[in-house]
């Protein structure tokens, strides 16, 4: 049973790696050959990276006690990365909710 699980896991990682490499290849191909069309994509990527950097600086690594870090054998830096991921997710949910409300209000007044 474990052999099938290991083989499936390895196959999944190989397919995921192929998918990510092909995604990056076609992304850079599109960016280089049609840069004028991809300005909004570049702006979106920059905005998402900026939002993650902001969430990283907003997160704290001292929100839980040091005994928990010792029990789980992790460090406060890892806790900060987890916190920034949570704050990033909350900010993305907030942005999506605001854009949905804005779209609904805008459609009502048309």
C-alpha positions as CSV (number, residue, x, y, z in Angstrom):
1,X,0.0,0.0,0.0
2,X,2.8,2.4,0.8
3,X,4.5,1.8,-2.5
4,X,1.4,2.9,-4.4
5,X,1.1,6.0,-2.2
6,X,4.8,6.9,-2.7
7,X,4.5,6.3,-6.5
8,X,1.4,8.5,-6.7
9,X,3.0,11.2,-4.6
10,X,6.2,11.2,-6.8
11,X,4.0,11.3,-9.9
12,X,2.1,14.2,-8.5
13,X,5.2,16.1,-7.8
14,X,6.6,15.4,-11.3
15,X,3.4,16.6,-13.0
16,X,3.2,19.6,-10.7
17,X,6.8,20.6,-11.6
18,X,6.1,20.1,-15.4
19,X,2.9,22.3,-15.0
20,X,4.8,25.1,-13.2
21,X,7.7,25.1,-15.6
22,X,5.3,25.2,-18.6
23,X,3.3,28.0,-16.9
24,X,6.4,30.1,-16.4
25,X,7.6,29.4,-19.9
26,X,4.4,30.6,-21.5
27,X,4.1,33.5,-19.1
28,X,7.5,34.8,-20.0
29,X,7.0,34.1,-23.7
30,X,3.7,36.2,-23.6
31,X,5.4,39.0,-21.6
32,X,8.4,39.3,-24.0
33,X,6.5,39.0,-27.3
34,X,3.5,41.1,-26.5
35,X,4.5,43.5,-23.7
36,X,1.9,46.1,-24.5
37,X,-1.0,43.6,-24.1
38,X,0.4,42.4,-20.8
39,X,0.8,45.6,-18.9
40,X,-2.3,44.9,-16.8
41,X,-0.9,41.5,-16.0
42,X,2.4,42.9,-14.8
43,X,0.6,45.6,-12.8
44,X,-1.5,42.8,-11.2
45,X,1.5,40.7,-10.3
46,X,3.3,43.7,-8.8
47,X,0.2,44.6,-6.8
48,X,0.0,41.0,-5.4
49,X,3.7,41.0,-4.5
50,X,3.3,44.4,-2.8
51,X,0.3,43.2,-0.9
52,X,2.2,40.1,0.3
53,X,5.2,42.3,1.4
54,X,2.8,44.6,3.3
55,X,1.2,41.6,5.0
56,X,4.7,40.3,5.9
57,X,5.5,43.5,7.7
58,X,2.2,43.5,9.4
59,X,2.6,40.0,10.8
60,X,4.1,39.3,14.2
61,X,6.4,36.5,15.2
62,X,5.8,37.0,18.9
63,X,2.1,36.2,19.1
64,X,2.5,32.8,20.6
65,X,4.8,31.6,23.4
66,X,8.3,30.3,22.9
67,X,7.3,27.0,24.6
68,X,5.1,26.2,21.6
69,X,8.0,26.8,19.2
70,X,10.1,24.3,21.3
71,X,7.4,21.7,21.3
72,X,6.9,21.9,17.5
73,X,10.6,22.5,16.8
74,X,10.0,25.5,14.7
75,X,11.3,29.1,14.9
76,X,9.6,32.5,15.2
77,X,10.5,33.3,11.5
78,X,8.3,30.5,10.3
79,X,5.5,31.8,12.5
80,X,5.9,35.1,10.8
81,X,5.6,33.6,7.3
82,X,2.4,31.7,8.4
83,X,1.0,35.0,9.9
84,X,1.8,36.9,6.7
85,X,0.0,34.2,4.6
86,X,-3.0,34.5,6.8
87,X,-3.0,38.3,6.7
88,X,-2.6,38.1,2.9
89,X,-5.5,35.8,2.6
90,X,-7.7,38.1,4.7
91,X,-6.7,41.1,2.6
92,X,-7.5,39.3,-0.6
93,X,-10.9,38.2,0.8
94,X,-11.5,41.9,1.8
95,X,-10.5,43.2,-1.7
96,X,-12.7,40.6,-3.4
97,X,-15.7,41.5,-1.2
98,X,-15.3,45.2,-1.8
99,X,-15.0,44.7,-5.5
100,X,-18.1,42.5,-5.6
101,X,-20.1,45.1,-3.6
102,X,-18.8,47.9,-5.9
103,X,-19.8,45.9,-9.0
104,X,-23.3,45.2,-7.6
105,X,-23.8,48.9,-6.7
106,X,-22.5,50.0,-10.1
107,X,-24.9,47.6,-12.0
108,X,-27.8,48.9,-10.0
109,X,-27.3,52.5,-11.2
110,X,-26.9,51.6,-14.9
